[in-house]
């Protein structure tokens, strides 16, 4: 019987303004990052979110860029996903090429030359000793 290496999960509370990086799941075929985003109170109703297709991960253990593969519950710029009310929360998932399963520090880069609206996250530690092990995680069908 073939045994599947465990997937690894980290629960996080990394923030950039009102965007929260909630969870990272590292498995053999992808790196999944789950986010929650509440509209900032400084914006009026009609505010929107999106993500650039060029978004990628960088790891401290390699010079490779881990590219965005798929996404769920968010749109790719220039499309805009609008909020219905100031109290709305949006939850979305980004899937990247799989990171190595080693201790590392990662960055998620939406824009190489970011402005105030880009979702760049820096220096997120992924230590294997802090990860929960999942017996098996399968990417949702079609993603």
N, C-alpha and C positions, 0 to 999 in steps of 0.2 A: 504494500500500500504506500503510495506516494504521500509524503508529508509536505505541507506547504509552510514555508517560513512564516513566522507571525508578522502581521502588520503592526506598526507602531503608531501610537496616538499620544499627542501632547495637548493638554487643555491649557489655553493661554488667556491672557487678558492684555494683549498688546494693543495700544490705542494710537490713533492719529486723529485728533479732534474727536468727532463723534463716530468714527469708524473703529470697530473692534475686530481684531483678529482673534477668533474664538478657539479654533482647533486646527491642528495639522495632523493628517493621517498619511503615513508613509507606507506604501505597499510596493509590491514588485513591479506593478505596471503604471503607477502614477504617484504623484504627491498631491493630496487634496488639502485645500485650505478653506475653512468655513469662516464667514464674516457676518457681523451684524452691523447695521448702519441706521442711525436715526437722524432725521433731518435736523440740522443745526437750527436753533431758534432764531438766529440772525437772518434766516432766509424766509421768504414768503411762500405761501402755498404755491405749488407749481414747480418747486425745486426738483431736481433730477439727479440721477447718478448714471454712470457708465464706466467702462474699463477699456483701456487701450489694448488692442490685439498684441502689441509688442511687449506686454507685461511678461516678466521672466523672474526666475529665482537665480541668485548667486550663492554659492556655498564657499565656506572658508577652506574646503579641502580640495577644490578643483577650480580651474579657470573656465570651465564649461558654463554656458548659460542654459538654464533649464526652462524651456519655452512653455508658454501657455498652450495647452492642448484643447481644452473644453471649458465650458462655463455653464452655470445653471442659475437662473433667477436674476440675471443681470444682462445688459446688452453691451455690445461692442460699439465704441465711439466711431462715428459721430451720432449714432442713435442715442436717444435719451429715454431713460425709464423714470417716469414722473411719480412723485408722491401725491397721495390724495389729501393728506392732512399733515399738520405739523407734528402730530403725535405718532405718525406711521414709523414702523421699523421695517427695514428690508433685510432679509437674510439671503445671502448668495454664496455660491461655491465656485472656486477656481480649481481646475485640474492642470497640473504641470507634468512634464516629464519626471520620471522617478529620481529622487535624490539618492545618493549612496546611504546605506544604513550604517552610519558611523557617527561618532560625536562630531558636531560641526556647529557653526554659526551661520545663519542664512540671512539674506536680505531679499525682499520682494521689491522689484523695481518696475514701476509703471512707466516712468519717464526718466531717461538718462539726465536730462536737465530739467528737474521738476519745478513746477510752480506751486502755489498754495492749494491747488485743486487736485494734485496728483496723489495717488495712494501708494507712496513709497514707505516701506517699513525697513528698518535697519537693525542689525545685530540681535536677531532672535536666536537664542541658544537652543539647540536640539541635542541634549545629552541623553544617550541611550539609557542611563540609569534613572532618568526622570520619566521615561516613556511607559505607558501602559501597553501591554501586548494584547493584540486581538488575534484570536485563532485564525480567523480568515476574514478578509474584507474584500468584497467584490465591487468593482465600480458598477454603478447602475447601468442596465442594458441600454445601449445606444449612445453612451458617452465614451 
